Amino acid sequence: MFPTLMALPIYLTSAEPFEWSTANIACMSLYVTGSFIATWSELQRKWFKQDPNNKGKLYTHGLFRISRHPNCFGDLLLTSGWWGFTGNYSATAIMAGIQLLNFCNTVIPEMTGKSSNI
């Protein structure tokens, strides 16, 4: 529900009526895929951490087997899908780049306790 509320101003101020173009289908695919990756990775880690035998252990299964921060990747895809619905693909690319830099320089280093070299 929160993503819908955040995207509402974009939909309300859109000059053109919404149509299921190839670009909008791609944006919807980014949103759904990103939402799934972010949510599923967090659920996997939550279930792992609920087991007292895993206290202090690093979760390296599921989506975390493929990537160290699949939740951040999912968030990047999700928000890129939102921004893409504006139809301003240059701004979408810029915002995605800013978010990627934020993840690399702030979010991920804070989560891992390390500073970034980017």
C-alpha positions in Angstrom: 0.0 0.0 0.0 2.8 2.4 0.8 4.4 2.2 -2.7 1.0 3.0 -4.2 0.7 6.1 -2.0 4.2 7.2 -2.9 3.4 6.8 -6.6 0.0 8.5 -6.4 1.3 12.0 -7.2 3.0 10.7 -10.4 -0.3 9.1 -11.6 -2.4 12.2 -10.6 -0.1 14.7 -12.4 0.5 12.6 -15.5 -0.5 14.6 -18.6 -1.4 11.5 -20.6 -3.8 8.7 -19.7 -2.3 5.5 -18.6 -1.9 2.8 -21.2 -0.2 -0.6 -21.2 2.7 0.3 -23.5 5.8 -1.8 -23.7 7.6 0.7 -21.5 4.9 0.6 -18.8 4.9 -3.2 -18.9 8.7 -3.1 -18.4 8.3 -0.7 -15.5 5.6 -2.9 -13.9 7.9 -5.9 -14.3 10.8 -4.0 -12.6 8.4 -3.1 -9.7 7.0 -6.6 -9.2 10.4 -8.3 -9.6 12.1 -5.8 -7.2 9.3 -6.1 -4.7 9.6 -9.9 -4.8 13.4 -10.0 -4.4 13.5 -7.5 -1.5 10.6 -9.1 0.4 11.6 -12.7 -0.2 15.3 -12.1 0.8 14.2 -10.4 4.0 11.8 -13.2 4.8 14.5 -15.8 4.2 16.9 -14.0 6.5 14.2 -13.5 9.2 13.3 -17.2 9.2 17.0 -18.1 9.5 17.6 -15.7 12.4 14.5 -17.0 14.3 16.3 -20.3 15.0 18.4 -19.9 18.2 21.0 -22.2 16.8 21.8 -19.5 14.2 22.6 -16.7 16.6 25.5 -14.7 15.4 25.8 -16.7 12.1 25.8 -15.1 8.7 22.9 -16.2 6.4 24.4 -17.5 3.1 21.6 -19.4 1.6 18.6 -18.6 -0.6 19.0 -15.3 -2.4 21.9 -14.4 -0.1 23.8 -17.3 -1.8 23.8 -15.2 -5.0 24.3 -11.7 -3.6 25.4 -10.1 -0.4 22.6 -7.6 -0.5 19.7 -8.9 -2.6 17.3 -6.7 -0.6 19.1 -3.5 -1.8 19.1 -4.8 -5.4 15.4 -5.5 -5.1 14.8 -2.0 -3.7 16.7 -0.5 -6.7 14.6 -2.5 -9.2 11.4 -1.6 -7.4 12.0 2.1 -7.2 13.3 2.2 -10.8 9.9 0.7 -11.8 8.1 3.5 -9.9 10.2 6.2 -11.5 9.8 4.7 -14.9 6.1 5.2 -14.8 6.7 9.0 -15.1 7.8 8.5 -18.7 10.9 10.6 -18.0 13.6 7.9 -18.5 16.5 10.2 -18.2 15.4 11.2 -14.7 14.7 7.6 -13.9 18.3 6.7 -14.8 19.6 9.6 -12.8 17.5 8.7 -9.8 18.5 5.0 -10.0 22.2 6.1 -10.2 21.8 8.3 -7.1 20.1 5.4 -5.2 22.9 3.0 -6.3 25.5 5.4 -5.0 23.6 5.8 -1.8 23.5 2.1 -1.3 27.2 1.7 -2.1 28.4 4.6 0.0 26.0 4.8 2.9 23.5 2.0 3.3 25.6 -1.1 2.7 28.7 0.1 4.6 26.4 0.9 7.6 24.9 -2.6 7.4 28.2 -4.3 7.2 30.1 -1.9 9.5 32.7 -1.1 6.8 33.4 2.0 4.8 33.1 2.0 1.0 35.8 2.8 -1.5 33.4 4.0 -4.2 
